């Protein structure tokens, strides 16, 4: 029996009007829109499996997913066909053939996120749903100094919101890169790791902003990390500023074909 063709998709979307990635009855989701688009181009009822579940209001530039079709479809034509049926706040950026056993979530070696903040005193008129507007200056140097403690392998329980289901793999994760990039009118918090907990990036930003506002000293973040208690950390930053930039795979599976592999410990595989 011939193998079912498998494709790796790279997807971008503005999360403002979506109730997250995962299909949910009665709510508009990215997964639902993609599956409906596949049906519209004659592929029948398919399941589009994402590399992770972004929450309501969270955006993506490089979300990845896999799909198995009943018949081959030219990968270079697949994005064009799907985008002609998709709404204007989601688009398939690329598609490539993948191994028969490929799984977008379980084969992922890591993810890269960015959280964008505006610190201008005046309300932005353009792109408001794409940033967290904090309305006041922040001390980015203090935040950058504090963020260094996050690099490496740690128990991030203090930055994990209860997802509402039993967490099988605990709360230990590894962050390979942590950067706070100052730019005119605000800053970007960029982080890459082998796995992330539910709302972890937004909780990290909420705690860093407590330092940026001068409410806490830079050394406080290390104490929060050591506490392993969500009550010790700062508030959860809004979803609007969060972008999934990229899902990382082995070089031969990378959507771009040139992403270096990221070593992940066994219990860090398949980020939440």
Buried (B, 14 or more C-beta within 10 A) or exposed (E): EEEEBBBBBBBBBBBBEBBBBBBEEEEBBBBBBBBEBBEEBEBEEBEBBBBBBBBBBBBBBBBBBBBBBEEEBEBEEBBEBBBEBBBEBBBBBBBBBBEEEBBBBEBBBBBBBBBBBBBBEEEEEEEEBBBBBBEEEBBBEBBBBBBEBBBEBBBBBBBBBEEEEEEEBEBBBBBBEBEBEBEEEBBBBBBBBBBBBBBBBBBBBBBBBBBBBEEBEBEBBEBBBEBBEBEBBBEBBBBBBBBBBBBBBEEEBBBEEEBEBBEBEEBBBBBB
